[in-house]
């Protein structure tokens, strides 16, 4: 079994952008799936009916529906996905600057 030390001395901002975009999209899908499952679970318990009667009793005409919850969650998810996608290349540039001063990230690889 050969073992070797590899040092990561540079990360391309373009590849960091692509990986960040892919991970953000996967995270967005997981987020939306979790929100859907949570809404269905809370609907089975009757939380939304209680909340809508409370809001209606106070005098508001607003109801929490599946469309409202999905729309708000999608907006929040898209904002976070865009932020994470834009931060990935920035973090790669910061990593490259730090590596120039202190050295790279050392990784031990085993061939099995």
WONORRA-V704994 format. One record per backbone hydrogen bond with DSSP energy under -1.0 kcal/mol. NH is the residue of the N-H (numbers start at 1). CO is the residue of the C=O. Records with the same first field share a line. If there is no record, write none. Layout:
NH=CO ; CO
This chain:
4=109
6=107
8=105
16=12
17=13
18=14
19=15
20=16
21=17
22=18
23=19
24=20
25=21
26=22
27=23
28=24
29=25
30=26
31=27
32=28
33=29
34=30
35=31
36=32
37=33
38=34
39=35
40=36
41=37
42=38
43=39
44=40
45=41
46=42
47=42
50=46
51=47
52=48
53=49
54=50
55=51
56=52
57=53
58=54
60=55
69=65
70=66
71=67
72=68
73=69
74=70
75=71
76=72
77=73
78=74
79=75
80=76
81=77
82=78
83=79
84=80
85=81
86=82
87=83
88=84
91=87
92=88
93=89
94=90
95=91
96=92
97=93
98=94
99=95
100=96
102=98
103=99
105=8
107=6
109=4
111=2
